[in-house]
Amino acid sequence: MLNLLEGIKVVDFTTIVLGPYASQFLGDFGADVVKVEPLEGDGFRAVRPGPSADIGAGFANFNRNKRSISIDLKHSAGKDVVTRLVADADVVIHNMRAMSALALGITYEQLKLIRPDLVYCWSPGFGSDGPDANSPAYDDIIQARSGIAALNADKEGAPQFVPSILCDKVVGLHLAMAVAAALVRRERTGEGQSIEVPMLETMASFNLAEHLAGQTMSPPQGDLGYQRLLSSNRRPYATADGYMAIMPYSTKQWIKFLLLVGETELADEGWVSDGAERSNRIDELYELIGRVAVSRTNEQWLIELSRVDVPCAVVNELSQVIADPQLATKGLLGTFDDGDLGVLHYLKPAFVADSSNEVEPRRPPHIGEHSREIMRELGMTNRDIQSLVDQRIVGDQRR
């Protein structure tokens, strides 16, 4: 955990994966992230397995470095607590639909009356100026509509979902970046603002960045689709004892690879040295890799390709990722052990900064674990806090 955003307070209304992934980055950078949950908690808490009834493994991996307060946002007294939170905050972040935010009283128009310089960033499924603005969306829906599932079709052409919560995580990164950019602007101008980061629009742009291809020009110079990526021979290649990713890319790398596998005449062909021509015939070269890959073991390929500086990698199973030598250098996993949840692993952030900026991370919170602490910071008396807890307007899960 880095302290680069130390002093920044984030009121976090996000749920499931997209928003919590974004706010976790803010927490990893040192912001004080106050996770506002309903009394029953974020729905992703229920996903099993998990170390406790209210913390599942998935929730744990998206909610470190946060404090939790649980509030009945439909109750007027609950809304009063939110008003206090926002007045004391720098950032509000959520990933709900506009109509849901309006019903809860947390739209930008409502909250900027409380905190005029508020940074407000939100991520609905679909942009607010489109016909589907108030339609529900989850990762699978956006994988389908953004073209991801079709690009990932199987050999028979049937679309397939990527087995990762891909869209939530990609859009979550965009949401975190929007917060950081808006904070920089506020630092320079003193002005807050709202930034909308809709899922479909973000993922369509993400997906088409390379696949707009010939349609980039007007008139078009070809179809949609980056042909190198769509080549039927672009795949992990079967070797004598496993699978490898083998990827010559530059002219120098292709020539070195061809010489390595004995294709000396092909290495001298003019089209191999011409980047544009090579691009047009890339499927031929990928087919060649597929034919020769089986002639060596993974270990042999790693040695020989590394010697000539051609990019390559063994295809890791998930269990092998954790043990990958490169990742083991720093250590992919850290450990929480505070006597509450037992030993709990977490994925260390990949950012590297001056060690003086590093502080110990915090484990994911229980539902409402910090409710009393947060309300006391807002100037509320113990009597008022107890009254809210007794009325089940604010949840309290003290440990």
N, C-alpha and C positions, 0 to 999 in steps of 0.2 A: 504494500500500500504506500502510495506517495502522498506528500502533503502539498501538492501543487495547487489544489483548490481549497486549502485550509481557510476557514472563515466564510465560505460560501454555504448557505443553508438551502436545501432542496426539499420542498414538500412534494412527496411522490405518491400520486394516486394510481400508479400503474399496477397491472395485474398480469398473470400468466407468464409469458416469456418476453415478448417484444419490449415492453416498457421496463420491466425489472432488469433486463440485460443492459439497457441504456443507463438506468440509474445506478446499477452496480459499477459501471465504468466511472461514473461521477464519484461514487464512494471510494473506489480504488484510487482516485486522484486526490482524495482527502476531503471532499465535501461532506458536510453533515447531512445525510439523507434520512429524512423522517418519512417512513413508509406508513401511509394512512390506509388502513384496511377496514372493511366491514367487521362487525363483531365476530362473524364466523371465519374471517380471514380470507386471504387470497386463495382462489380456487385451486391454484397449482400446488398448494400445500398438501393436498390429498394424494398426489401421485406417489405411488409406492415403488421401491422400498423406501424406508426412511428411518432415522434414528429416534424419532418420537412421533406421537400422534399428530402433531401439528407441523412437523417439518419433514417433508419428503426429500429424497436425494436430489430430485430435480429442482425443487424450491431452494435447497441449500446452495446449489451451483449458480443461482441467479440472484441471490439476495444477501451476500455477505456485505459487511461494512454499511449496514443500515440499522436504524432504530425503528421499532414498530409502535404505533398507537392505533388502537381499534376504536372506531367511532360509528355511531348510528347517524349517518349523514342526512337521513330523512327527518330527524328530530331537530327542532329549532335550537335547542341547547347544543346539539352536536354541531350545527352550522356555526354557532357562536365560537366553538373551539377552533373550527376551521378558519374563521375570520381572524382569530388571534394568531394562528399558525402562519397565515399568509402575510399578515402585517409584519411578521418577524422574519420573512423569508426573502431570498433572492430569486429563487426559481420555483416554478410549479411545472410539473410534468405529468402527463397522463396519456393513455392509449385507448380511450373510449370514444364512442360516437358523439357527435356534437349534441344530439338530442339528449343523450344520457348526462353529459356535462351540464347542460342547461337545467335539467331536472334536479341535479344535485347542487346547483348554484355555484358551479366552478368554471364557467366560461371565462375567457379573457376579459370580455366586456364587464362581467360582474366583479372579477377579482382585481382588475386594475383600478377600480374605485377605492379599493382597500390599500393597494400598494402600486402607485402610479409608475414606478420604475421597474415593475416586475418583468422578469424573463419568463415567458410562458411558451412551452413547447409541447406539442401533442401529436399523436399519431393515430388517426382513424384508419379504418380499412380502405376507404375510398375518399378521394378529395371532396371537400365541401362544396365545390362548384359543379359537381357532376350529378347525373341522375341516380347514382347508387350511394349518395352521400351518407344515408342513414341505414345502409344494409350491413348486416353482420359479416365479419371476416375473421378467419383464422389462417394459419400457415398453409394448410392444404388448399384452401380456396384461392389464395394468392399464387401458390405454385401453379395451379391450373390456369388462372387467367393471365398470368404474366409470361406464359410460354415455357416455364421451367419444366413442367411435367412432360410436355410434348418433346422437348429437346432430349429428355432422359428416356425416350421410348426404348422398349426392348427390341429384340431381333425381329419380332413379328410386327413391330410398329405400334404396339399398344403403349400409350403414355404411362409413365411411372413417376410416383413421387420420389424425390431425393430423400433417403432415410436420415434426414437431419431437419431440425426446425429452422430451415435455411432462411426463409423470408423474415421470420420474426427477428433472427439474429442480425441479418444484413440491415433491415430497417432500424433495428435498435441501435446499430452503430451510427446510422445517419441521424437518429434522434439525439444521441449523445453529442455528436458533432455540432448539431444545430444549437444545443444548449451552450457549448463552449464558445461558438462564434457569437451568439447573442450576448454572452457575458463580456466578451472582449469589446463589443460595440458599446455596451452600457458603461464599461470602464472608461471609454474614450469620450462618450457623449452625455452620459448620465441618463440616457433614455432606455426604457424597457421596450419590449415588443413581443408579438406573438409569431411563432413560426410553426406552420403545419407541415407534418411529414407523413403524407398518406402512403399506406402500404403498397397499393397496386401501382400507383404512379412511380414510386421509388423503385420497385422491383422491375417494372417494365423498362425503365431507363437503365437500371443495372444490367439487365439481361441483354438489351439491345445495343449496349455500348460497342460491342464488337460485331454483333449480328445485324446491325443496320446495314453494314457492308455496302453493296452497290447502290442501295437506296439512299445513301448519304448524299449522293450527287443528284442534281436536277438539270437535265433529264437523267434517269437512273442509268448506271453503268453495270447493272447486274441485279440479281435477286437479293432478297434478305438471306442472311446466313454467312458466317465466316467459314469458308470451305475447309480450311485446315482442321477446324474443330469438328466438322461434320463428316470427315472422312471415315468410311467404314473400317479402315485399317488403323485408325487412331484408337489405341486401347492399351491396357496393360498386356505385355507380351509374355506368352508361355516360354519359360526357359527349360533347361534340362531337369530342374528340381523345384521350380516355383514360378513366380511371376515378377516381372520387372517393368518399371517405367523407364524407357530409353528415349531420350529426346534431343538429338542433334537439332540445332536451330539456326545458328549462323552459318555462313558459307564455310568458314574455317572448320567448324564442328562437323558439318556434313562430309567434307573431304577427309578429315581425320577418321571419321567413322567408316567411310567406304574403304579407305586404305586398310583399316584394321581388319575388316571382314573379307579382304581380298578382291574387292570390286575396283581394281585399279583403272580399268577402262572407263567405267561409269564415273569415277572421280574426275576424269579428264574432260567429260562432256561439258560443253558450254552452258547448257541449261541448268546444270547443277550449280555452277558458279554465279548464275544470274538470279538474284533474289526474286524478281517478278516471275520469271519462267519457272523457277523451282516451286514457287507458290502454286502455280497453275497445275503442276504435275506432282504435288506433294503426296497424293494417294499412292503413287508408284513407289516412292521412297518408304512410306510407312509399310507398304506390303512387303518390301524387302526386309525391313527390320523384323517383321513377323516371321519370315522364312528362316532368317539366320539366328534368331534369338534362342531357338531350341538347341543350338550347337554348344552352348556353354551353360554352366551352372550360374546361379545368382552370384556366388562369391567370385567366380572367374570374371563375370561381367563387371562387377564392382571394381576389381583390380585393374582390368584392362581399360575400361572406359575412364576411370579416374586418372589413369596414367596419361591419356590423351586429352583430358579436360572436357569430356563430353558428359552433359548432365544425365544422371541416372539415379534410380532409387529402387530398392526392393519394395514390393507391395506389402505393407504392414497390415496385419489383423489388429483389431482394437487393443488386444492384450499386448501386442508388440509395440504399439505407439508409446505406451507408458514407459517401456524399457528402452526406447530408442536412444542410442548413445549421445546424440546431439542434445536431446531433451534432458538426459540424465546429467549433463554437465552442470546445469543450474538447478535441476530438479523440477519436474513438472508439477509435482504435488507438494503442497504444504499441509500442515496438520493443526487442527483445533483440538484442544483437550482441556476443557474448563471444569470437568467434573459433572457437567450437566448432561450433555449429549454423548459423552464418551469420546472416543477418538473419531474424529471426522476429518476426512481429507477434503482439500479444496484445490482447485486449479489456480496456480499462481498466475497473476497477470504477466503478460509477455514484455511489458515496458521495462526498459532499463534506464535508470537515471543515476545521478550522483547518490551514493549510499547515504549521505547526510539527509536526503529527502525521504528516506524510507521509515515508515512506522509500522507497528504490528497491526495486522488486519483483525477485524472482529467477526465472529461467527454469525451466521444468519439468526435473526431474532424469532422468538416465539410470538404468537399473536398477542398484541398489546403489551409486550414485555416491558416497554419503556413508557407506557401511557402516563403514569404518575410523574415520572422524571421529566417528561416533555412538558406536561401541564404546569409543573412547578416553575420550569424555566420561563413559561409565559406569564408568570406572576400570579397564578391562581393559588388560592389558599387550600390547605389540606381539607378544610371543611367542604369547600365547593367541589373539590376533586372527589371526595368520598360520596357526595350527593350524586354526582354524575355516574359514578361506579355503581352505587346502590340502585339507581334507576335504570341500569343497563343501557345508558346512553354512551358511555365509554367503557371499553373492556379493560380488565386488569388481570394480567397473568404474571404475578410476581413469583420469582423463583428463589 
